[in-house]
Amino acid sequence: MNITIERSKLLPALNLVTNVVERKQTLPILSNLHISLEDEQLTLVGTDLEVEISGTIEQVQGENAAITVSARIILDIVRMLPEHAVISMVRDDSNLTVSSGRSRYTLRTLDAGDFPRIEAHNWEERFKINQIALKTLLEKTAFAMAVQDVRFYLNGLLFELRDNNLRSIATDGHRLAQTDTGISLDSMDTRKLIIPRKGITEITRFLDAEEDVELTLEMNKNHLKVTKGKTMLITKLIDGNFPDFKEVLETDIQVSVVLDRQKLIGTLNRISVLTADQFKGAKVVLESGNMRITSTNPDNGEALEELELAYSGEKLTTGYNLNYLIEAARAVTTDEIEMHFQGNNGICIIREPDNQQSVWLVMPMRM
């Protein structure tokens, strides 16, 4: 390998593929990037065996070859070089020499033939989706995924494809987030796939909310592939049955109120000052024309906030995890927010006005 490339072309691809590489690895080669040049196409690949990301740079002159080199080290070198630097990479036996101007670094390499790749093929379903639409879908739901739950299927996000619709659902058993978006499907069969937390994290990084481009998503029983131009991400899927929460979302609602979203978030954030790991709850009391939110921490004291609202029903009192309410409110994209209460000590369902595609649910907690 003997190539010369501009820093401005190399750095974005390095940033993209290095994201997936974990700092601590059981296999030394998984700390490396696979770098190959073939017919003037330079391809960089990073993987942790659960997620694989690759990026290709066109029109790179040099000799066809493949190597692996430390992901973090080569990224740091390229990142710290001057903005308009031209970089030379030369392979010599088991070393890679990276040079630019008067800078020169000699890096150890490992055999490219030993680099593990995710073997994925025979794609059974394919559809296209706008990048901004997919990022919005994930932002509205991914925060509700479980973290290291023994119910492994909750440590991921469900994609449900049905009737030219993509539904995204996440839950940790105490809350739920769900939203839909329209897509064009060739098959009318329902397909469900659970994407693990690591896969969702890397897909979110992979997306650019500022760029209005179309993505191609392909899937089979065990993998999901996301393609954007010359970059590609493959993630393994979780093999399990995601719980059905339709009945919970269809529960009887006794009380509904509409609030200013920013005022609600500000109120909840101020209340959260007194919360701690042991005391995460907040009591919500609805009375005529008023919502009162209180939180008590035996170590630090008590917080109380009030919000005016159009409500004239009976008094209602329920406790909720304050962080769950905050994250659900932040996921709402409208100026106003609807809060629907099942009743005293009942669930809270949050919606956007005039939008039935998105819904957030928070279970009550004892106070």
Buried (B, 14 or more C-beta within 10 A) or exposed (E): BBBBBEBEBBBEBBBBBBBBBBEEEEEEBBBBBBBBBEEEBBBBBBBBBBBBBBBBBEEBEBEEBBBBBBBEBBBBBBEEBEEEBBBBBBBEEEBBBBBBEEEEBEBEBBEBEEBEEBEBEEBEBBBEBBBBBBBBBBBBBBBBBBEEBEEBBBBBBBBBBBEEEBBBBBBBEBBBBBBBBEBEBEEEEEBBBBBBBBBBBBBBBBBEEEEEEEBBBBBBEBBBBBBBEEBBBBBBBBEBEBBEBEEBEEBEBBBEBBBBBEBBBEBBBEBBEBBEEEBBBBBBBBBEEEBBBBBBBEEEEEBEBEBEBEBEEEEBBBBBBBBBBBBBBBBBEEEBBBBBBBBBBBBBBBBBEEBEBBBBBBBBBEB
